Amino acid sequence: MKEYYVYIMASRSGVLYVGVTNDLNRRAYEHEHELIPGFSSKYKTQQLVYFESCLDVESAIAREKQFKGWRRSKKETLIQRMNPGWEDISMQWE
């Protein structure tokens, strides 16, 4: 069974990016190395600060939309609970 992820990337200046992927390791790498043009590369959201897994793509997309509808403070609280130091989680995988 395939696993999907909703995740939050952050820039050093505090910009947040919310996304969905089926390969979190690959996607974090793409963000870190600015391989995909757009919002994330423009604002340098290169640190994976939060993620959660979902069993199907529909659930992941619904959760992503939920996150995007939240105020920044609610996203920050979510990140704080899992990652109080706002460390780049993907660095632990190397």
N, C-alpha and C positions, 0 to 999 in steps of 0.2 A: 504494500500500500504506500502511495506517495504521501509525503509530508509537505505542508506549505507553511510559510512563515510570514507574519506581519512584523515589521521591524522599524526602529527609529534610529536614524543617523543624526549626528550633531557635528557642527563645525566648531572650531576653536572660539569663534566669536559668538556662539550660542544659537545659531540658526538650526532648526530641526527639520528633518525630512522623514516622512512616513511612507513606507512602501510594502509591497508584497512580493514574495519570490518562492520558488520551489527549490532553490539552492542558495542557502544563506551564505555559505563560505564564498562562492563565486561572486555573489552580488556585493558582499562587503569588499571584496578585492576590486571590483569594478568601481565602486565609490571611492575607495582609497586612492586608486590610480587614475581617477577621472576619465574612465574609458567610454562613458556614455554621455554625450552632450546633453545639456539641459540644466534644470534647476540645481541639481546636486553638484554638478561640476562647476557651475557658476558661483555657488555659495560655499563650495568646498566642504560639503557635509561628508567627512571622511571617517568619522569615529562611530562604530556600532555601539550604541549605549543601551539598547533594549531590544528584545525580541520575544515572541511567543509562537508556539507551533499550533497548527490547526490540521484537522484530519482531511479537510477538503478545500478546494480553491474558493468555493462560494463562501465558506465561513471566514476564510482569510480576508477576502475582499470586503465582506460585511464589517469585519473588525477594523480594517484599514479605514473604511468610510466613517466608522464610529470615532476613531482616533482623530481623523481630520476635522470632525465636527466639534471636537473639544477645544476649550480654551487652552492656551499654552500652560497655564498653571496646573491644569489637570494632567497634562502629558508629563510635566516635570515631576509631579507627585508619583506617577507610575514609574518613571525612570528611577527616582530616589529609592523606591521600595526594593527594586531588583539590583540597582547599581548605584549605591550612595555616593561613590567617588566619581561617577560619570566616566569610568575607565573605558577604554576601547576593548570591548569583549572579544573582538576578532583577534586581537594580539595574543590572546591565550591559546589560539589554535595553531600558531606558527611553531 
